[in-house]
């Protein structure tokens, strides 16, 4: 399959302390892969490995190989890699500009100057994020005036402006209310036709609702990976079953 | 019992607040009261725009014109602020966006220490080092507005650096990861997000700095030459604060000279007030 992220024996450590151990994983294209597991099991670290951000942090060690469409990400320029693998953070962080400038910020950086093209992109990506109708009349308004859920959708739309192949989301709904979360969930399901999505989530029910595949991490190890149906109906590992039943987490 | 304690406590802090405000009111009242008699002898326009300052009639008539002092005060503050903002912003960007946490921990105290050096020491260093360089550059006696401006800039730096870098650090932590996650280079993000978002705070610290600059007496006095001349970058001049400090001790109490010095002080206060208002207005207008 094209555009797939493949991890071969990836291990990571912070200041010599192992956080991820020997993780091998294939993330299928055009689907949603949820990474679940208890707090501190290395979910976010795994996500940050995938766009090379972990590599740049001080005191981190990474071994193993991560392939993006068959290409080793270690050998790619960080800028190039991040254009292809977008990341959305837990707390929405719209830049302190207008909605429009938030959306065109990266495009301008990458040299798009044509006003029509910018307008088209802004509209297209905001529509994908299901935000266009809500904000079309006030694109000049400060992005900070939006509600939390709208801000997060703006951040997702913003991440899409650089046309990534893979979109990583680090607990994108944890700071949002139920209604905003469900809007984002619906949007992610629509987005998977164009993008490969990897979502870290604390919310098991959310993983069950939207994902096609689930990876269960525990103590820095990949315990189980399978289709969502399989993981939730007949988990192979006892630890997975315990976690899903709420014995820990 | 507890209720009484609470009452006493709020009474005491209220009294302290009133005391603080009263002190300010008293200072203003006192300066205005001592300044006003000047204008019975000297016309306001002559005082503000006259260039001749001759408080005692050694030769010819007495004359009280502080135009050169006003211009010198504004000029040296402006020069200092330009240098300090330039250097200070650079230092703040470095401290907040480039330096590691450990390096910041080491460098911050040094910046703060700059603020703790007494101004007479700055003046002394200015005399011993800066002025000498200016002599070598061919400026007679070496004292000049630029020397005072440079010295003053160093004194303003800690204010600008510490308040700007704190804001920038917060802004950077909030937005830089999101920009980097889109593959945007760090420097582009600093120039287009961190600096604009810190603008408000930069202006605010400029207000603080300009207040300090215009009122600073000792260091400026020691290197600016103290001659009543229209300020030029490489020429001698004298600031309002210097005139007051130099002449107050010898002015006969209740003479016009004495009152004129108070009037000069009042002008300095009004100038500062107006500049603060303008900057505040600009802040509201441009940024919000």
Interface residues (C-beta under 8 A of the other chain):
Chain A: X51 X53 X58 X78 X79 X80 X81 X82 X83 X86 X87 X88 X89 X93 X95 X96 X105 X106 X109 X155 X158 X159 X161 X162
Chain B: X100 X171 X174 X175 X177 X178 X179 X180 X181 X182 X183 X184 X185 X188 X192 X193 X196 X197
